[in-house]
Every structure is written in structure tokens, then in C-alpha cells.
Amino acid sequence: MERRKPINVSDAIQQITNRAEQGTVETVPLFASLHRYLAEDLIADSPVPPFDRSAYDGYAVRSADTAAASPESPVYLKVIDVIGAGTISERTVGANEAVRIMTGAPIPEGADAVVMLELAAEMEDRGRSGIVLKRPLRAGENLSRRGEDIAEGERIIERGSPITPGMMNVLATFGYDSVKVYRKPVVGILATGSELLQVHEPLVHGKIRNSNTFMLAGQIQNAGGEAVNYGVVSDDFEQSYETITRILSEVDILLTTGGVSVGDFDFIPAILERMNAELLFNKVAMRPGSVTTAGIYGGKWIFGLSGNPSACYVGFELFAAPLIRRISGAASYALPARLKAELLEDVSKPSPVDKFIRGTAESRQGRITVRTGGLDKSGAISSLAETNVLIAIPAGTKGLKKGDQVEVLWLNSPIKGMMNFD
Amino acid sequence: MERRKPINVSDAIQQITNRAEQGTVETVPLFASLHRYLAEDLIADSPVPPFDRSAYDGYAVRSADTAAASPESPVYLKVIDVIGAGTISERTVGANEAVRIMTGAPIPEGADAVVMLELAAEMEDRGRSGIVLKRPLRAGENLSRRGEDIAEGERIIERGSPITPGMMNVLATFGYDSVKVYRKPVVGILATGSELLQVHEPLVHGKIRNSNTFMLAGQIQNAGGEAVNYGVVSDDFEQSYETITRILSEVDILLTTGGVSVGDFDFIPAILERMNAELLFNKVAMRPGSVTTAGIYGGKWIFGLSGNPSACYVGFELFAAPLIRRISGAASYALPARLKAELLEDVSKPSPVDKFIRGTAESRQGRITVRTGGLDKSGAISSLAETNVLIAIPAGTKGLKKGDQVEVLWLNSPIKGMMNFD
């Protein structure tokens, strides 16, 4: 096999960006649409509110009738009708008349203001009910005008927006009980390596359990994809080749973990070559995860991720996660999220390539700190349990001191103090 | 109905905290455990790594044999065996011998260091393969010692921790193909009000579509609960009473929206009274959402949320969301997450009570800004689509200026520039 040529992280990302497109569209019930990406613009086909309505429980009145109201000379208005929620009044409010009204009910003809229930003293006058007001109302007071919130024809939400709970309210308001969204990409996971045991198997000397598959399943779900477990294939070229070819017919993206290093038993780049797949890159100038491979075959994506847990983790977040978000419908190719954080310890080793160190970020009164996850070896797993960011250290950085502000890539895992886990 | 007595936000939260407990436990497949809360401590039943292993592809050697190696006087070692991944060597490495080894494979007897493949020149000597080294190796170089990552018996993850992708790796490493987690609470949603149309129905004068149900569904899912839609009940006391009683037998928490205001047709507090439910509060000194009711009946929780979309939104996030997280297994009662953000506009109105304004936060090079969502009326929905935080303004605040640092409660919705949506 020929020697691999590393490319820069930004170039590797560019290789994927150039080819990533939003996927196909499907319709899902609004109730189950959270976190999906809208596949159409939402245009208001009616104004909101749809009619002038009361902002409070109270009485609809003519503001002119209240102009002279004061504590010394209160105004008496006759109550001529009662509007419950969902009902409308056929009556027109005339001089010195009022209609009892509920929050959200349409303002009856003639009225132009609402007095809140608490400020209207109820009073009987010769057997007819009425109210007494001690202060004047402005025209428009305590009511919401038709269209003041959203005008008819307004574009409210753009295609490619992630659906939030608030957006679900807006979609329901406009009658969408189902919505067009982009389909979730199906992402297969195949672990390679004769050293791998199934998770339920007891340990035997020289072997370890397949754990990356489960980490990747979580990462895929976080990114919005649908994860499928294709188990473990041993280090046999023909068997690996056949398995990978078969899986590619069933998924949008295939992730392999293991089998990408420089050694004798690493097949993924060779398999891509034999398939005549388009190779985007097979080495990236970064640590960990330098031996990450990416290719395209028949419109399907293949990522050969390292078997080392943290190298696998980093390779996924930098290259596969943004692709999954893009296919899932994100308006643009979405890189991992960035925050600034205060480093809690020295990270002295300089690095000739871009480095991504597992970190645990925490928020203390809004100030975000980060510490590294202890043992910084790409095979270590203990630090992964608490990892919620990657500390991004650009190539050529001389070493960082405690207290420095560093850039961290946020990975959708809880940040203590910031993410509901105080 | 007697006049309601408002309690402070913090007292209302305390009322819930006092009674909230982690729910029951169930076992789920590890593959599907993301975001669930672990219901047991994870104790290492074996060390990680389980044996001394190679950190690279290369050759296992005795460091003593390499002590004199230099470019001028290289050392020749005979290769006596080859270890593939998942296999072990029966051979003991003797003087001036080496064993070809793969990343992750166990170090054979006798060897105490690994030379990386790239640094070992392969060479034939009288028909027998060997390697030539030009620099000495330290004992322990390029290998990972048994237990250096995790010691046997170590407590790695605590009960009540949310499961992250990295944690899924650790769980798999220790053989958990299924995990004990807390059951997701079932949260029913019942919209009340004769003014409500179904989402699919055309608008008619005086009515609006039921939209809060769908917003709450998204909020419940964000908080980790399982949302169930119980549709709409009209403003009829007997019917509402019967419906609510029936639903309570099927859910852990019931949310109603609408029917909690001061008007004639608002039943929720009265229904709680008739049920003999324990009333925690029926009014909170805050805006919006002051008419939020909370009660407990037969171990089930009932929240009467406002029918106004943003009041409903706020009431849910402050009181119901933390409860859902707690029942789902969070180690402590978890309040909404807090961040500091720079206000992009004046918010001049002072408030005598705690105020929670819908806001849209954005991150620009790690600096977090927030703007209010336009029309600040509790009935407005346009701003909800972009809402990702609530700007928390404590009672008595005189008014805020553009540029002020304010506290925002983060609501699990994407923050542009921070949350993968650049």
C-alpha cells in the first residue's frame, strides 16, 4: 500500500462540505417533529391573532365612554352580553355599554378597549348588571389587534431550521398537524478487529470488548442520525470487503472503527481502493485521529475511523457529525459548536499538528472552565465518560498555561452548571 | 372560589423540590441508552487496560538491548514472532530479540518497550528477518500498563449521571450490553377551552387552533419525558373533572393548558379542590405565568399551566421540566440551566415580580448575546419560534440597558453560533 499523504483538518472538512447535501424529504406528525429540520419555508396563510381579541378577562368597552372616569366621578356602564371563550357576541357595544369578555375572545363590534376584571367594580342598577370604572381607558388598551403578532403572508420560519418546541407552537397555529422534514440518515456501524469481543462476552487474555460501536451509536443519535449496529468483523480482507459492500446497500453512511492504522492488518483504505470508491482523504494532520479515512461510493459515504476510542470520537465529531446534520437537513454544513473556556491546568506539550484534547467543561456563574480528562492517551477511556468538549489546539501552539482562554468544541453532552445539572 | 395567594418563584420551586424523587428503574439496551440516567454506580470489575499492551504498531523489544543504539552504531534485533490483533505470543523475548506487534496487542514476556513501525528499519540477515534501531528506548516506552487508565474496583460513574456517548464506551468496556436506568415519566397533555380547534381544522371566527399541546410535547421530550396527547376538553366542569381523573390513572404527570386564569370558565384549581388533591400553589409572583397551579393526587403530579403560549412555556420550564428530569433520574432536582449574556437592547419596564422574557441568544466568538423576541405579550407566538432562552429579571430590577450582562435560562434549543448552527 502506498504511503498516506496527510491533509489539513480544514481541507478534510472542505472535502466533505463540497459533497454534502440535504437528504430526501418525508412527512412526520408534528407531535414527533422535535429536533428535525423543516423542509419547507413556513409562510403565514392567515394573520395572528386572526381577529382583534381581548388580552385579559374583563369587559369590552368604548374608550370614549371612559374619558371622564375618575375615583371622584366613576363611570357606570351597562353589561349587555357575556362572551365565553370560543363564543362571539352578536351585540354591538353602544354608548355606556359593556360586554363581559374572556381572554382571547373576539372584541365585539363597537368596543375598542378592555378593562381588566379586577379593575371593574360590578354593580346592580335597578336589577340590571353593570360595572363602575374609576379611570379612563385608551383606545386599544388591553387588546391584541388582528395581525399584530404575525402578518398574513409573512415568512416566519426558513427551510432548514431545526424544529424547537416554540416552533411547534407556531406550526400548530398555522394548521400543520404534520410537517415536511428531511429524512434522518441511516448510519451503520461496523467494528473491525480480531481482538474484539462482543460486549456480553467475558474477557480473555489479549482481547477487549467492542466498545466504540456503542459510543458511536450515542454520537450518531446526538447528531440526528439513525444508528444501526452491524457488529464486528474480524481482520480478514475478503470477509471485510464483502461485509462492507453489503452494508453500503442498506445505509446512507457507514462508519467503521478499527482497521485504519499503518499496520499489516488494516484494510479499510485497501477495501475502498478495490471498490473503486472515491477517496476523499485517508490521513489528516491532527491528533488524535490522524488515520481517519473518508470516501464516497455510489452516493453512500464511508468513514474509516480509528479503533482507538478517543481518535474514533474526534474523527466522528469533526467529519461525520456535521455530515449527518447536513443530510438531516441543516441549512448549512454545521461544524461542531464553539465556546471559549478558561483552562484550569497547563497543557504544555506543543504540537506540530492540530490537536483535539478531550475536556470536561463546567459553568460557574456563567464563566466556563475546562479541564483535560486526565490520561491523554488516545486509547484511554476513563476520561471519555466525562468528556463534553474537545479543546482545540491549533498546529504550532507553543503550549498553554492555566488561566488561558481556549477554544472548545461543544459535543452536545451536558455541561455541569450550564446544562441543567447543578 | 377564594382569592389566590401568590408565592415566590423560589418558594414554588421549593414546594416541588421537597416532593420530587427519582422514579422506578428499568433495564434498557446500552445501544438505546443515550440521555437516560444511570440507576447504579459503575464500579470497575477489571483493570483497563486489562493487560500491558502496545500503544502502536511496531516491535516489542527489551529496552536494555537498545541502550547503545545510535545512528552511527545501530542495533540489530532478530524478529522471533508476529502478534496480530487479538492473538498473543507464546514466545519470550530474549536478548537482542523482538516481536512484531499490533496496536492494542499484549506485550509478550520479556519485552518492556515498543518501537514504532516507522522507526524500525526492516532488514534480512542470513535469511532471518530482523530490525535495525538507531536510538535507545526507555523501559515502558510506547506501551500502556495494565490498569493505568482505570484501576480494578474504582468507581467510575455515579448513579444519577446522564448517559453520554463517552460513557456508553465505558459501559461497553465493562460488559454492560444493557443498563439499569430510571424510567421516563409519562406526561399527559390536556388542552382546555371551548375556543380551541383541532390543528387540522379550518379557522372559524372567535376560535384558534390548539397549539400549546405541541409545544409542550417538544418541551417534555427535551426534558426527557414521554409525551402523550389527550386532546382538548371544552369548558365544562363535570366533563373536565372526569377527564382529568381518568388521565391521572394513566400518567405520572398531567399538564393542562388553559383554564387557570381568574375568569368564570377556569376550572383547574376548582377541580383539584374537588378531587381533594394536595395543592402546592395556585399562583406565583412572576410574569408571565402567574396563574400556574401545581398539585399532587395519589402520587401523580398535576400542573395547571396558562393557556397563553409564553406563560405556558415559562410555567413548564420553571416547574415541570426540572421535575421530569428528577423523576427521569437526575442526581438532584435540576433547575433550568443558566448563562450570562449581553443584552442587545434596552428592557426598560421595571417589574415588581420576577420576570422571564422570551429571548434569542447567539454566540459570536464565544461571546453570548441575547435579544428579546419582539412583541412581549404573553399571547404572542412569533417570538416563540426563535426562543432559546428566558431572560430572568429579578423582582425590583429598575430596568436594563443595552450592553448589560443579564442572566438567561437556557432551554435546550439551539443557540446560533454555539450549537452547531453557524
Contacts between the chains, C-beta under 8 A, distances in Angstrom:
chain1	res1	chain2	res2	distance
A	30	B	199	6.9
A	30	B	214	5.3
A	31	B	213	8.0
A	31	B	214	6.1
A	31	B	217	5.1
A	31	B	227	7.3
A	31	B	229	6.0
A	33	B	218	7.9
A	34	B	217	7.4
A	34	B	218	4.4
A	34	B	221	5.0
A	34	B	222	7.0
A	46	B	203	6.1
A	48	B	381	6.3
A	48	B	382	7.0
A	49	B	208	7.5
A	49	B	379	7.3
A	50	B	203	5.6
A	50	B	205	7.9
A	50	B	208	6.7
A	51	B	205	6.4
A	51	B	206	7.1
A	53	B	379	7.9
A	55	B	377	6.6
A	55	B	379	6.4
A	57	B	261	5.7
A	57	B	262	5.6
A	57	B	263	3.7
A	57	B	264	7.8
A	84	B	194	6.5
A	84	B	235	6.7
A	84	B	264	7.4
A	84	B	265	5.7
A	85	B	193	5.2
A	85	B	194	5.4
A	85	B	195	4.0
A	85	B	235	6.2
A	85	B	265	5.9
A	86	B	193	6.6
A	86	B	194	3.6
A	86	B	195	3.3
A	86	B	196	7.1
A	86	B	206	6.2
A	86	B	207	5.5
A	86	B	234	7.7
A	86	B	235	7.6
A	87	B	194	7.2
A	87	B	195	8.0
A	87	B	206	6.4
A	88	B	205	6.0
A	88	B	206	4.1
A	102	B	195	7.9
A	102	B	263	5.3
A	102	B	264	7.5
A	102	B	265	6.4
A	103	B	261	5.8
A	103	B	263	6.8
A	103	B	307	7.3
A	103	B	308	7.4
A	103	B	379	8.0
A	104	B	195	5.9
A	104	B	208	7.0
A	104	B	307	7.2
A	104	B	379	7.1
A	105	B	195	7.1
A	105	B	206	6.7
A	106	B	205	6.6
A	106	B	206	4.9
A	117	B	262	6.0
A	117	B	263	7.0
A	118	B	262	7.4
A	144	B	377	6.5
A	144	B	379	5.9
A	148	B	375	7.0
A	149	B	375	5.8
A	149	B	377	7.7
A	149	B	379	7.5
A	149	B	380	4.8
A	149	B	381	6.2
A	149	B	382	5.1
A	150	B	381	7.4
A	150	B	382	4.9
A	156	B	382	6.6
A	156	B	385	6.3
A	157	B	385	5.6
A	162	B	413	8.0
A	162	B	414	5.4
A	162	B	421	6.9
A	163	B	218	7.5
A	164	B	218	6.6
A	164	B	385	7.1
A	164	B	387	7.4
A	164	B	388	7.1
A	164	B	413	4.2
A	164	B	414	7.2
A	165	B	215	4.8
A	165	B	216	7.4
A	165	B	217	7.7
A	165	B	218	3.2
A	165	B	219	4.5
A	165	B	222	6.6
A	165	B	313	7.4
A	165	B	411	7.8
A	165	B	413	7.1
A	166	B	215	6.4
A	166	B	218	8.0
A	166	B	313	6.9
A	166	B	358	7.9
A	166	B	381	7.8
A	166	B	383	7.8
A	166	B	384	3.2
A	166	B	385	5.3
A	166	B	386	7.2
A	166	B	387	4.6
A	166	B	413	7.3
A	167	B	384	7.3
A	167	B	385	4.5
A	168	B	211	7.9
A	168	B	214	4.2
A	168	B	215	5.2
A	168	B	217	6.7
A	168	B	218	4.6
A	169	B	211	4.6
A	169	B	212	6.5
A	169	B	214	6.3
A	169	B	215	3.8
A	169	B	309	5.4
A	169	B	313	7.9
A	169	B	381	5.5
A	169	B	384	5.2
A	169	B	385	7.8
A	170	B	211	7.5
A	170	B	381	5.5
A	170	B	382	7.2
A	170	B	384	6.3
A	170	B	385	4.8
A	171	B	211	8.0
A	171	B	214	7.0
A	172	B	199	4.9
A	172	B	209	5.9
A	172	B	210	6.9
A	172	B	211	3.6
A	172	B	213	7.3
A	172	B	214	4.3
A	172	B	215	7.5
A	173	B	208	7.3
A	173	B	209	5.8
A	173	B	211	4.5
A	173	B	381	5.7
A	174	B	209	8.0
A	175	B	199	6.0
A	175	B	200	6.6
A	175	B	201	7.7
A	175	B	202	7.7
A	175	B	203	7.9
A	175	B	209	6.2
A	176	B	199	7.0
A	177	B	198	7.7
A	177	B	199	4.1
A	177	B	200	4.8
A	193	B	85	5.1
A	193	B	86	6.6
A	193	B	104	8.0
A	194	B	84	6.5
A	194	B	85	5.4
A	194	B	86	3.6
A	194	B	87	7.2
A	195	B	85	4.0
A	195	B	86	3.3
A	195	B	87	7.9
A	195	B	102	7.9
A	195	B	104	5.9
A	195	B	105	7.1
A	196	B	86	7.2
A	198	B	177	7.7
A	199	B	30	6.9
A	199	B	172	4.9
A	199	B	175	6.0
A	199	B	176	7.1
A	199	B	177	4.1
A	200	B	175	6.5
A	200	B	177	4.8
A	201	B	175	7.7
A	202	B	175	7.7
A	203	B	46	6.1
A	203	B	50	5.6
A	203	B	175	7.9
A	205	B	50	7.9
A	205	B	51	6.4
A	205	B	88	6.0
A	205	B	106	6.6
A	206	B	51	7.1
A	206	B	86	6.2
A	206	B	87	6.4
A	206	B	88	4.1
A	206	B	105	6.7
A	206	B	106	4.9
A	207	B	86	5.6
A	208	B	49	7.5
A	208	B	50	6.7
A	208	B	104	7.0
A	208	B	173	7.3
A	209	B	172	5.9
A	209	B	173	5.8
A	209	B	174	8.0
A	209	B	175	6.2
A	210	B	172	6.8
A	211	B	168	7.9
A	211	B	169	4.6
A	211	B	170	7.4
A	211	B	171	8.0
A	211	B	172	3.6
A	211	B	173	4.5
A	212	B	169	6.5
A	213	B	31	8.0
A	213	B	172	7.3
A	214	B	30	5.3
A	214	B	31	6.1
A	214	B	168	4.2
A	214	B	169	6.3
A	214	B	171	7.0
A	214	B	172	4.3
A	215	B	165	4.8
A	215	B	166	6.3
A	215	B	168	5.1
A	215	B	169	3.8
A	215	B	172	7.5
A	216	B	165	7.4
A	217	B	31	5.1
A	217	B	34	7.4
A	217	B	165	7.7
A	217	B	168	6.7
A	218	B	33	7.9
A	218	B	34	4.4
A	218	B	163	7.5
A	218	B	164	6.7
A	218	B	165	3.2
A	218	B	166	8.0
A	218	B	168	4.6
A	219	B	165	4.5
A	221	B	34	5.0
A	222	B	34	6.9
A	222	B	165	6.6
A	227	B	31	7.3
A	229	B	31	6.0
A	234	B	86	7.7
A	235	B	84	6.6
A	235	B	85	6.2
A	235	B	86	7.5
A	258	B	85	8.0
A	261	B	57	5.7
A	261	B	103	5.7
A	262	B	57	5.6
A	262	B	117	6.0
A	262	B	118	7.3
A	263	B	57	3.6
A	263	B	102	5.2
A	263	B	103	6.7
A	263	B	117	6.9
A	264	B	57	7.8
A	264	B	84	7.5
A	264	B	102	7.6
A	265	B	84	5.6
A	265	B	85	5.9
A	265	B	102	6.4
A	307	B	103	7.2
A	307	B	104	7.1
A	308	B	103	7.4
A	309	B	169	5.4
A	313	B	165	7.4
A	313	B	166	6.9
A	313	B	169	8.0
A	322	B	420	7.7
A	325	B	420	6.2
A	330	B	420	7.6
A	330	B	421	6.9
A	331	B	421	7.7
A	332	B	421	8.0
A	332	B	422	7.1
A	334	B	420	4.6
A	334	B	421	5.8
A	334	B	422	6.5
A	335	B	420	7.3
A	335	B	422	6.3
A	336	B	420	6.6
A	337	B	363	7.9
A	337	B	417	7.9
A	337	B	418	5.1
A	337	B	419	5.1
A	337	B	420	4.8
A	338	B	363	7.4
A	338	B	365	8.0
A	338	B	366	6.7
A	338	B	417	7.6
A	338	B	418	7.1
A	339	B	363	7.0
A	339	B	366	5.5
A	339	B	418	6.2
A	340	B	365	7.4
A	340	B	366	3.1
A	340	B	367	7.8
A	358	B	166	7.8
A	363	B	337	7.9
A	363	B	338	7.5
A	363	B	339	7.1
A	365	B	338	8.0
A	365	B	340	7.4
A	366	B	338	6.6
A	366	B	339	5.5
A	366	B	340	3.1
A	366	B	405	8.0
A	366	B	407	7.3
A	367	B	340	7.8
A	375	B	148	7.0
A	375	B	149	5.8
A	377	B	55	6.7
A	377	B	144	6.5
A	377	B	149	7.7
A	379	B	49	7.3
A	379	B	53	7.9
A	379	B	55	6.4
A	379	B	104	7.2
A	379	B	144	5.9
A	379	B	149	7.5
A	380	B	149	4.8
A	381	B	48	6.3
A	381	B	149	6.2
A	381	B	150	7.3
A	381	B	166	7.8
A	381	B	169	5.6
A	381	B	170	5.5
A	381	B	173	5.7
A	382	B	48	7.0
A	382	B	149	5.1
A	382	B	150	4.9
A	382	B	156	6.6
A	382	B	170	7.2
A	383	B	166	7.8
A	384	B	165	8.0
A	384	B	166	3.2
A	384	B	167	7.3
A	384	B	169	5.2
A	384	B	170	6.3
A	385	B	156	6.2
A	385	B	157	5.5
A	385	B	164	7.1
A	385	B	166	5.3
A	385	B	167	4.5
A	385	B	169	7.8
A	385	B	170	4.7
A	386	B	166	7.2
A	387	B	164	7.3
A	387	B	166	4.6
A	388	B	164	7.1
A	405	B	366	7.9
A	407	B	366	7.3
A	410	B	418	6.9
A	410	B	419	7.5
A	411	B	165	7.9
A	412	B	420	7.7
A	413	B	162	7.9
A	413	B	164	4.2
A	413	B	165	7.1
A	413	B	166	7.3
A	414	B	162	5.4
A	414	B	164	7.2
A	417	B	337	7.9
A	417	B	338	7.7
A	418	B	337	5.1
A	418	B	338	7.0
A	418	B	339	6.2
A	418	B	410	6.9
A	419	B	337	5.1
A	419	B	410	7.6
A	420	B	322	7.7
A	420	B	325	6.2
A	420	B	330	7.6
A	420	B	334	4.5
A	420	B	335	7.3
A	420	B	336	6.6
A	420	B	337	4.8
A	420	B	412	7.8
A	421	B	162	7.0
A	421	B	330	6.9
A	421	B	331	7.6
A	421	B	332	7.9
A	421	B	334	5.8
A	422	B	332	7.0
A	422	B	334	6.4
A	422	B	335	6.2
